[in-house]
Amino acid sequence: MSVRKKDSAWIVDVRPQGTHGKRVIRKFPTKAEAVRFESFVIAEIASGKP
């Protein structure tokens, strides 16, 4: 899991189900939005939603 800055965007790169699961990559203008999205994705997988 990572939230990193690249140029003017914050990149979220998450594999919530491990190395064999789906990879989610999104760009956000602010770090707060990126961290919130990362937490959301992890929570959705933990609750059993696809």
N, C-alpha and C positions, 0 to 999 in steps of 0.2 A: 504494500500500500504506500502510495506516496502522493504528496501534494507538492509540486515544485513550480518555480517561476521560469518561464521561457519567453523571452522577448517581453511583450506587454500583457501576456495572459498567464493565468495560473492553470496548470495541467493536473487533473486528477487521473491517476492510473491505478486501478484497483482490480484485484482478482479475489473476490470475496469467498469463492468456493475452493480456493487453492490453485495449484498450477494446472490442473486439468479442467477447471471450470471456466466460465465465461469471463472475459476481460472487458472492463468498462473503462473507457477513456473519454474525458470531456474537458473542454476549455471554459474558463470563467474569467470575468474581468477583475474580480476581487478575491482575496485569499479567504475571506469569511464565507463567501458563497461556495468556494471549492471545498473547504473543510466541512461545511454543512452537507453538501452533496455526498461526500465520502462517508460521513456518518449515516446518512439516509440509506445508502446502498448496503452498507454492512448490517444495519438494522432490519432492512427488508429481507435479506438472506437469512438472518438469525430467526426471524419470525416464520420462515417457511414459505415465503412468497417467491415466485420465480423471477 
